């Protein structure tokens, strides 16, 4: 079996994130990492590999700036076999539609039976790329799995909703997305870190995929950020003292004035 895992290099949520002058997210001047939600996708792909025959291969695919190689390397350290990094200046500012186009064309060049994605990216949070990939590749899409099993040519998931739990299945080849409830992602071991240094990572451009640069990037995006405002600085909190036993009432009055209660 050949498994492709789509991963994204995202700005570190704990870093000082900002927008570029063109209102796109700064992905170069800020520390980045492998999206946490995509770690679950890598983990599930590796678990499927562990249960399959020895010839199962996991390829990690990422579309992003030069530093996105770090996300690919992290997945290789976890246990993936090889990586592909699509990098091209024209891709900057792409929306979900363009991103799914680039991913789909890259996946077509990679032997694949199963494509695994996280439920969403931690920076955009849209969660629509897996369904778009399913449509572009012309294969079934089985999404938001919290429990995954593969038996022969059949992939079965449990999807937990607010009101019900559903069991959904599809036949390979297909696109699968998994949630953060699917299982804790493993930490790279020292052996895995050392082994990752020898694993191949190919770098492709848009021309390698046959994708027109005019169909991606901010200029081709269906949605744009018109303007941004910096988050206001935090202000000092209000201290409620309780010198005469009135502290509880003062606290309740404060909460009520803010409509918290």
N, C-alpha and C positions, 0 to 999 in steps of 0.2 A: 504493500500500500504506500502511496505517496501522499503526504500531508503537507499543505502549505498553510502557514500561520501568518496572518497579517498583523503587524505590530506598528505602533506609532511612537515617535519620539516627541515628548511633550515638555513644556516648561515645568520646572519643579514648582509645585504648589506652595512650597515654603519660601521660594525666592521672591525677589522684588520684580514682579512681572510688569510689563508695560507694552504699549503699542508703538509701532513705527509711525513715521510721519504720514504714511498712506493708510493708517488705521488698521493695518494688519498686525497680528501678534508678533512681537519680537521673539524670534526663535534662535537667534545667533548670539545676542548679547546677554543671554540669561542662561543659567545652568539648566540642563535638560536631563531627561531620563526616560526609560521605557515606561509607557503608560501602565499604571498599576492594574487596570482592568484587562489589559492585554497579557499580563503575566498569567492570568487565569486561563487564557486561551492557549498559551504555551504549555502550561501544566497539563491541561486536558489532552493536548496533542501528544505529549510525552507519555501520559498514562495509557492512551490508546496504543501507542507504539509498544509499550511494555507488554501489552496483552496480545499483540499481533505477532506475526512471524518475524524472523530476524531481518528480513529484507525491507521492512518498513523504514521509510526515510522522512524526516521532518525538515522542511525548508522554511526559513523565516524570511518574510518579505516586508520591506519598509519603504515608504516614499517620504522623502524629507531632505533637509539641508545636509551639509557635509557631516555635521555632528550626529546625525541620525544613525551612523554606523555604531555608535555606542549602544543604542537600543538593540540592534542586531546582535552585537557581541554579548550583551547580557543574556539574550535568549540562547545563544550558543553555549554560554557558560552553564545555563540551566540544563542543557542536554540536547538541543537541536543539532542537526547534522551539518547544515550549511546555510548560508544567507545570501540574499539578494537585496541590494540597495539601489533604488531608483532616485537619482539626484539630477536636477536640471534647474537652472535659474528661472526658467519660464513657469515652473510649477508654483512658485511662491504666490500666495494669495488665493489658491484654488479652493473652491467650495466642495461640498460632499459629492456633487455630481461629477466634477472633474477628477476628484480623488478616486472615485470608484472606477472611472474610465481608465486612469493610469494603472490602478491595481489590477483591473480585469485584463488589460492587454499584457501586463507582466505575467499574470497567472497563466495565460494561454501559452506562454513560452516555457513554463515549468511543468514537468509531469505532475499531474495531480488527480487524486481520487476524492480527496476531502479538503475543503478550505475552512479553516477555523479562525474566528474573529472574537474579540472581546465584545461586550454588550454595547459599549460606547467608548469614546475617547474622554479622558479626564479633562481635556482643555475645551473641546467643542461640545461634548455631551449630547450630540444629536441622535446617535444610535441607528442611523438609517443606512449606513454603508453596507452592512451585510445583505440587506434586502436588495440594494442596488446591484451588488455583485452577483447575486442570484439571478437577477433579470439579465444582466449583461452577459453572463456566462451561459444562460439558457439551461440552468439546472435548478433543482428544488432548493428551497431555503428553509432550514429548520432552526428557528432562532430562540434566544433567551432560555437556553437550557440550564437548569440547576443540577441535573443529574444526567449523565450521558453514558450510553452503552452502544457498542458496535458489534453486531453479529453478522458475519458474512458481508453481504452487500447492503445491509440495513442499519441505519443509524436511528436510535430511539432516544428521546429526551423526556424529562419531566419538566414541565413549565409551571412554576408557582405564581398564581395571580392573586389579586386581592380577595376574590370571592370563590376561586376554585383552583384545583390543580389538574392540569391536563397532561396526557401522554401523547406525544406526537412522534411520528416516524417518517422516514423518507429513504429512498434508495440512492446509493452512490452512482455517479458523483453528485455531491451536493455542497452547499455552503452552510456552515454551522456557526452559531454564535452562542457564547456561554456567559453566564452571569457571575457575579462575585460570590455566589453561594455554591458554586460548582466544586469547590475544594481549594484549600490553601495552597498557594504556589510555593514550590520548593526554593530553597536558597542555593545558590551556586556553591558547590564544594570546591576545595582547593584543587582537587583533581580535575574538576570540570573547568575551572578557570584556566588551568595550564593547558588542557586539551583544546580549549576554544581558540588558542593562539594559532593552532595548526589547521583549523577548519576553514574551508574556502568561503570567501565573501565576494560575490560578483557585483560590479557597479555598472548600472545601465542608465542611459539617457533616454529622452523622449524619442530621438531618432532611432535608437535600438528597438523601440517598441512600435515604431511606425505611427506615433501619435503627433498630430499637428500641434505645434506650440500655441496656435491661436485658439485652440479648444480648451485650454487650461489657463490657470493664473487668474489674477484679480479681474482682468479685463473681460474674461468669459464667465465670471461668477454670476449666478442668478440672484445672489443676495450680497449686499455690501454693508459695511459699517460706515455710516455717514459721519459720526462724530463720537468722541469719547470724553468723559470727564473723570479726573482723578478722584479717587475715594477721599472724602474729607478726613482730616486727621482725627484721631480719637481724642475725645474730651475727658476731662476728669470726671469720675463718677460722683454720685451724691451720697454722702455719709449720713446715715440715720443714727443718732445717739439715743440712748435709753437711760436718761438720768432720773426720770420721775415715773417710769412705768408706761410711758406713752409711745415707746418705740414701735410696738406691734401695730398700733393704730396708724402711726406715721408711715410705716412700711406698706400697709394695706392701702392707704390713701395714695401713696406714690404709684403703686402698681395699678390702681384703678384709674389714675390720671393718664397713664400710658396705655390704658385699655388692655392690660395683660390679664386682668380679671374682671 
